[in-house]
Amino acid sequence: MTEPLRIVRTFPNDVEAELARAVLAAHGIESVIISDSAAGMLPWLNTLHPVRLAVHPEDAAVAEQLLDGGGDGPGGGGIDASAA
């Protein structure tokens, strides 16, 4: 039996989640965005159910480090959802 995915970050909207997913993909980490906004027709639902970014459990520590700004390169390449 496979382990369930681990939520590494939540976001207020799909755009920020996609940026974070792109950072992980650039470092070879597969991730999935979990959102419940009625296929984009009711974006206010993200207020009740934030957009979640999930990864395989074995990638969670590295993913969190990258999203916290621990990546390589200028500025660390991190995504800070609280800055929005």
C-alpha positions as CSV (number, residue, x, y, z in Angstrom):
1,M,0.0,0.0,0.0
2,T,1.3,3.4,-0.9
3,E,1.6,6.3,1.6
4,P,-0.8,9.2,1.1
5,L,0.6,12.4,-0.2
6,R,1.8,15.0,2.3
7,I,0.6,18.6,2.2
8,V,3.7,20.9,2.3
9,R,2.0,24.3,1.9
10,T,-1.3,26.0,1.5
11,F,-2.0,29.0,-0.7
12,P,-4.8,31.6,-1.1
13,N,-5.1,31.1,-4.8
14,D,-4.1,28.8,-7.7
15,V,-1.6,31.2,-9.2
16,E,0.7,31.1,-6.1
17,A,0.3,27.3,-5.9
18,E,1.3,26.9,-9.5
19,L,4.4,29.0,-8.9
20,A,5.4,26.8,-6.0
21,R,4.7,23.7,-8.1
22,A,7.0,25.1,-10.8
23,V,9.8,25.6,-8.2
24,L,9.5,22.0,-7.1
25,A,9.3,20.7,-10.7
26,A,12.5,22.6,-11.5
27,H,14.2,20.6,-8.8
28,G,12.8,17.3,-10.0
29,I,10.1,17.0,-7.3
30,E,6.7,15.8,-8.4
31,S,3.8,17.6,-6.8
32,V,0.0,18.0,-7.2
33,I,-2.3,20.9,-6.5
34,I,-5.5,20.2,-4.6
35,S,-8.1,22.8,-5.0
36,D,-11.8,23.1,-4.5
37,S,-13.1,26.1,-6.3
38,A,-15.7,24.5,-8.5
39,A,-13.3,24.3,-11.5
40,G,-12.5,28.0,-11.1
41,M,-16.2,29.1,-11.2
42,L,-16.3,29.9,-7.5
43,P,-12.8,31.2,-6.5
44,W,-14.1,32.5,-3.2
45,L,-14.2,28.9,-2.1
46,N,-10.4,29.1,-1.7
47,T,-11.1,31.2,1.4
48,L,-12.9,28.3,3.0
49,H,-10.6,25.6,1.5
50,P,-7.1,26.9,0.8
51,V,-5.3,25.6,-2.3
52,R,-3.0,22.8,-1.1
53,L,0.3,21.6,-2.6
54,A,1.1,17.9,-1.9
55,V,4.2,15.8,-2.5
56,H,5.3,12.2,-1.9
57,P,6.3,11.8,1.8
58,E,9.9,11.1,0.9
59,D,10.2,14.4,-0.9
60,A,8.4,16.5,1.8
61,A,11.5,17.7,3.7
62,V,13.3,18.9,0.5
63,A,10.1,20.5,-0.8
64,E,9.6,22.4,2.4
65,Q,13.2,23.6,2.4
66,L,12.9,24.8,-1.2
67,L,9.6,26.6,-0.6
68,D,11.1,28.2,2.6
69,G,13.8,29.7,0.5
70,G,16.5,27.1,0.9
71,G,17.0,26.6,-2.8
72,D,20.2,27.2,-4.6
73,G,20.7,30.5,-6.4
74,P,20.1,34.2,-5.8
75,G,17.5,34.8,-3.1
76,G,17.2,31.1,-2.4
77,G,14.3,30.6,-4.9
78,G,11.7,30.2,-2.2
79,I,8.0,30.9,-2.2
80,D,6.6,32.8,0.8
81,A,2.8,32.5,0.7
82,S,2.5,34.8,3.7
83,A,4.0,37.8,1.7
84,A,0.8,38.0,-0.4
